[in-house]
Amino acid sequence: MQTTLSAFKADIGSVGGHVKPSDRVLNTVQEHIHQHHHGLLIDYHISFTGDDIAILTTHNRGVKDEQVHRLAWEAFKAGTDAAKDQGLYGAGQDLLKDSFSGNIRGLGPAVTEMDIEERTNEPFLFFTADKTDPGAYNLPLYLGFSDPMYCPGLMLSPKMFHGFRYRIMDVSHTDSDKIIELDAPEQLYDIAALLRDPERFVVESIINRKTGDQAAAVSTTRLHNIAGKYVGKDDPIMLVRVQGAFPATGEVLSPFQIGPYVAGFMRGSHNGPLMPITLNSKVSYFDGPPMVSCAAYCVHEGRLTKPVDVFDHPFWEEVRKQVANKAMEIRRQGFYGNAMLPYSELEYGGIVERLEDLESRFQYRS
């Protein structure tokens, strides 16, 4: 059976600053989808990560379907109205446009989709991150799909012997989507050369080279440049198919124990370690730390199982302790050096204006 997985996520207002959506806002989004999904969706699930609400859907209308995208957009709009009525912080902040124009992509919310031919058993993972950007997935995807130290299936599974094809986007190119396709393992060094710079080169999708089936899809867009100015972190989502011709669930999860330093954290303007968190967790320390949750599903004839929280395990408690220590350690540097993002990536304009003023006051000395 041909099934489309479509996922959307947005910050449309939260309690106490960047903490979590209110129950009323969550229920409003849930109720809107419930009332209007008939004839469009086969199934759906609503969740939140930090101050972002995620809508995961299944249907058979294909990617970029206008009606499915409109449903998600209008659900976020309804939630925004509820947030404004409650006086929540940042109500509607991820809705960069006033009206829907046929596709959510480029309007502010994160979106990622995959058309799949359902296998007899079809497991997949749905990652949702907050206080970071799509480049946060670069290292886990590099290790989980091309490094046998983390993914022994590359050596053990004949269905993965041919490796995977990476589609990587240059998000600094604003005129159009600028994409390159590179194959692992033959072009592994080229892939590494790009993915080392997660603020510019970001994995968009991954394909199994033997079967041609899509393995992963990331909500990679030019959003942080597409508005004509820097508009902040994109709080990415990701769909990853697992088992069989794809890495096992544990192989995909394995790299997340590193807690790599990524962009985001307070005011979207710092570097911090990516913490694997449990589902429906709130934001806390220094408006962070950068966080990622993961729900495991199986889908059959478009129907979703109840999600399993794969980071809700004693092992990940120990990882969270180590990541917390990494977060505190880099915060001891305050604003200095690589604790804060470079000039080109700062989300808040105040320091940019300050630096421009200082530039005009420099004097040349021979």
C-alpha positions in Angstrom: 0.0 0.0 0.0 1.2 3.5 -0.9 1.2 5.7 2.2 2.3 9.3 2.7 3.7 10.4 6.0 3.4 14.1 6.5 4.6 15.9 9.6 4.3 19.6 10.6 5.6 21.5 13.7 5.3 25.1 14.9 5.7 27.3 17.9 2.3 29.1 18.1 2.5 30.3 21.7 3.6 29.0 25.1 3.3 29.5 28.9 5.9 31.4 30.9 8.1 32.3 27.9 9.6 29.6 25.8 8.4 26.7 28.0 5.5 24.7 26.7 2.1 25.1 24.9 -0.9 25.4 27.2 -3.4 22.6 27.4 -6.0 24.8 25.7 -3.8 25.4 22.7 -2.9 21.7 22.3 -6.5 20.8 22.6 -7.5 23.4 20.1 -5.1 22.0 17.5 -6.2 18.5 18.3 -9.9 19.4 18.0 -9.4 21.2 14.7 -7.7 18.2 13.1 -10.3 15.8 14.6 -13.2 17.9 13.1 -11.7 18.5 9.7 -9.6 15.4 8.8 -12.3 13.2 7.4 -11.8 12.5 3.7 -8.2 13.8 4.0 -6.2 11.8 6.6 -6.1 8.1 7.5 -4.6 8.8 10.9 -2.8 11.4 12.9 -1.1 12.1 16.2 -0.5 15.4 18.1 2.4 16.0 20.4 4.7 18.8 21.7 8.4 19.2 22.2 9.4 22.3 24.2 7.2 25.1 23.0 6.5 23.5 19.6 3.4 21.5 18.6 3.8 18.7 16.1 1.2 17.2 13.9 2.0 13.7 12.4 -0.4 12.5 9.7 -0.9 9.6 7.3 -2.8 9.8 4.1 -2.7 8.6 0.5 -2.7 11.9 -1.3 1.0 12.2 -1.9 3.6 14.8 -0.7 2.9 18.5 -1.0 -0.9 17.9 -1.1 -2.5 21.3 -0.8 -5.5 20.1 1.3 -3.4 18.3 3.9 -1.0 21.3 4.2 -4.0 23.6 4.5 -5.5 21.5 7.3 -2.2 21.7 9.3 -2.0 25.5 8.6 -5.5 26.1 9.7 -5.0 24.0 12.8 -2.0 26.1 13.7 -4.0 29.3 13.1 -6.8 28.0 15.3 -4.2 27.3 18.0 -2.7 30.7 17.6 -6.1 32.3 18.2 -6.4 30.4 21.4 -2.9 31.4 22.4 -3.7 35.1 21.8 -6.9 34.8 23.8 -4.8 33.4 26.7 -2.1 36.0 26.3 0.6 33.4 25.7 4.1 34.3 24.8 5.0 34.3 21.1 1.5 33.6 19.9 1.7 32.6 16.3 5.5 33.4 16.1 6.3 30.6 13.6 3.5 31.7 11.2 5.5 34.1 9.1 2.7 34.8 6.6 -0.9 35.9 7.1 -2.5 33.5 4.6 -2.0 30.0 3.2 -0.7 29.9 -0.3 -1.0 26.2 -1.2 1.9 24.7 0.7 3.2 25.2 4.3 6.8 25.0 3.1 8.3 28.5 3.4 5.4 29.9 5.6 7.3 29.2 8.9 6.3 25.8 10.3 8.6 22.9 9.9 7.4 20.3 7.4 8.8 16.9 6.2 7.1 14.2 4.2 7.7 10.8 2.6 5.8 8.6 0.2 6.4 5.0 1.1 5.3 1.6 -0.2 4.3 -0.1 3.1 6.2 -3.2 3.9 4.5 -6.1 5.6 5.8 -4.5 8.8 6.6 -0.8 8.5 8.4 0.7 11.6 9.6 4.3 11.5 10.9 7.0 13.9 9.6 10.5 14.2 12.2 13.0 15.7 11.1 16.4 16.9 13.7 18.9 18.0 13.5 22.4 19.7 15.9 25.2 20.3 18.1 24.2 17.4 18.1 24.0 13.6 18.1 21.2 10.9 21.8 20.9 10.9 21.5 19.3 14.4 20.7 16.0 12.6 23.8 16.1 10.4 26.1 14.1 12.6 23.6 11.5 13.8 22.6 10.9 10.1 26.2 10.7 9.0 27.1 8.1 11.7 23.8 6.2 11.6 23.8 5.7 7.9 27.5 5.6 6.8 29.7 4.6 9.8 29.8 0.8 10.7 31.2 1.8 14.1 27.6 3.0 14.9 25.7 1.1 12.2 27.1 -2.5 12.0 24.2 -3.3 9.6 26.4 -1.7 6.9 28.6 -4.8 7.3 26.0 -7.4 8.3 22.9 -6.7 6.2 23.1 -7.5 2.4 20.3 -5.0 1.9 22.7 -2.2 3.0 25.9 -3.3 1.4 25.5 -0.7 -1.4 25.3 2.1 1.1 23.1 5.2 1.0 22.7 8.4 -1.1 22.7 11.7 0.8 20.8 14.7 -0.6 22.3 17.8 1.0 21.0 21.3 0.8 23.0 24.5 0.8 20.6 26.6 2.9 22.6 29.8 2.3 21.4 29.9 -1.3 18.2 32.0 -1.2 17.1 32.0 -4.8 16.1 28.3 -5.0 16.8 25.0 -3.3 20.4 24.1 -4.0 20.9 20.4 -3.7 23.8 17.9 -4.2 23.6 14.1 -4.1 26.6 12.2 -2.7 27.0 8.4 -2.2 28.4 6.6 0.8 30.8 5.0 1.1 32.6 6.1 -2.1 32.1 9.9 -1.5 32.2 9.7 2.3 35.0 12.3 2.6 33.0 14.7 0.4 29.9 14.2 2.6 32.0 14.8 5.7 33.4 18.0 4.2 29.9 19.4 3.8 28.2 18.2 6.9 31.0 19.6 9.2 29.3 23.0 8.6 25.7 22.4 9.8 24.7 26.1 9.5 25.2 25.9 5.7 25.0 22.4 4.5 22.2 20.2 5.8 20.9 16.7 5.1 17.5 16.9 3.4 16.9 13.2 2.7 18.7 9.8 2.5 18.0 7.0 -0.1 18.9 3.3 0.0 21.1 2.9 -3.1 20.1 -0.8 -3.6 16.4 -0.5 -3.4 15.9 3.2 -4.3 13.6 3.6 -1.2 13.7 6.7 0.8 15.1 6.1 4.3 15.0 9.6 5.9 13.4 13.0 5.4 14.4 16.2 7.3 12.5 19.5 7.5 15.4 21.2 5.8 14.5 24.6 4.2 16.0 28.0 3.5 13.7 29.4 6.1 16.4 31.2 8.1 17.3 33.1 4.9 14.1 33.0 2.8 12.4 35.9 4.6 15.2 38.2 3.4 16.7 38.4 6.9 17.7 35.9 9.6 14.6 34.8 11.3 16.0 32.3 13.8 16.2 28.5 14.4 13.9 26.2 12.5 13.3 23.6 15.3 13.5 20.6 12.9 11.6 17.4 12.5 12.7 14.2 10.9 11.1 10.9 9.7 13.4 7.8 9.5 12.4 4.4 8.3 14.1 1.5 10.2 14.9 -2.2 9.9 15.2 -4.4 6.8 16.9 -2.3 4.1 17.4 0.5 6.6 19.4 0.8 9.8 17.9 -0.8 12.9 16.2 1.5 15.4 19.1 1.1 17.8 21.6 2.0 15.0 19.8 5.2 14.2 19.5 6.2 17.9 23.1 5.3 18.8 24.8 8.6 17.7 22.5 10.6 19.8 24.4 9.5 22.9 27.1 11.9 21.9 25.1 15.0 22.7 26.9 16.9 19.9 27.2 20.7 20.2 24.6 22.3 17.9 23.3 25.8 17.3 20.4 27.2 19.3 19.9 27.4 23.1 19.1 30.8 24.5 17.7 33.3 22.0 18.7 30.9 19.3 22.2 32.5 19.5 24.4 30.0 21.2 25.9 26.6 20.9 24.8 23.8 23.2 24.7 20.0 23.4 21.7 18.2 21.9 19.9 16.4 24.7 17.7 13.4 24.0 14.5 14.0 26.0 11.3 12.2 26.7 8.2 12.9 24.7 6.2 16.0 25.6 9.1 17.6 27.6 9.2 21.3 28.4 12.0 23.9 27.9 14.1 24.8 31.0 17.8 25.6 31.5 19.0 28.7 29.5 15.9 28.2 27.3 17.1 24.8 26.4 19.3 22.9 26.2 18.8 22.1 22.5 16.6 19.0 22.7 15.3 16.1 20.6 12.6 13.6 21.2 11.8 10.5 19.3 8.6 8.5 18.9 8.7 5.0 17.4 5.7 3.8 15.4 4.5 1.1 13.1 2.1 2.0 10.3 -0.2 -0.5 8.6 -2.6 0.5 5.9 -2.1 4.1 7.0 -3.0 3.4 10.6 -0.5 4.4 13.3 0.2 2.4 16.4 0.4 4.1 19.7 3.9 5.8 19.8 6.7 4.4 21.9 9.1 6.8 23.6 12.5 5.4 22.8 14.4 7.9 24.9 12.4 7.0 28.0 14.9 4.4 29.2 17.4 4.2 32.0 20.3 4.4 29.5 19.2 7.8 28.3 19.0 9.1 31.9 22.7 8.6 32.1 23.2 10.3 28.7 21.1 13.3 29.9 23.3 13.7 32.9 26.4 13.8 30.7 24.7 16.3 28.3 23.7 18.5 31.2 27.3 18.6 32.3 28.4 19.6 28.8 25.7 22.3 28.8 26.9 23.8 32.0 30.5 23.6 31.0 30.0 25.6 27.8 27.7 28.1 29.5 30.6 29.0 31.9 32.1 30.7 28.8 29.1 33.0 28.6 29.2 35.1 25.5 32.9 34.3 24.6 34.1 32.5 21.5 32.3 29.5 20.3 29.9 29.5 23.2 27.9 32.0 21.1 27.1 31.8 17.4 29.1 33.8 14.9 27.8 37.2 13.6 26.1 35.7 10.6 24.0 33.3 12.6 22.9 35.5 15.5 19.1 35.5 15.8 18.6 38.7 17.7 19.2 42.0 15.9 20.3 44.1 18.9 23.9 42.9 18.9 24.1 43.2 15.1 23.0 46.8 15.3 25.5 47.4 18.1 28.4 46.0 16.0 27.4 48.0 13.0 27.5 51.2 15.1 30.9 50.2 16.5 32.1 49.6 12.9 31.4 53.2 12.0 33.5 54.4 15.0 36.7 52.5 14.0 39.5 54.7 12.8 42.3 53.8 10.4 45.9 54.1 11.6 48.9 54.0 9.4 
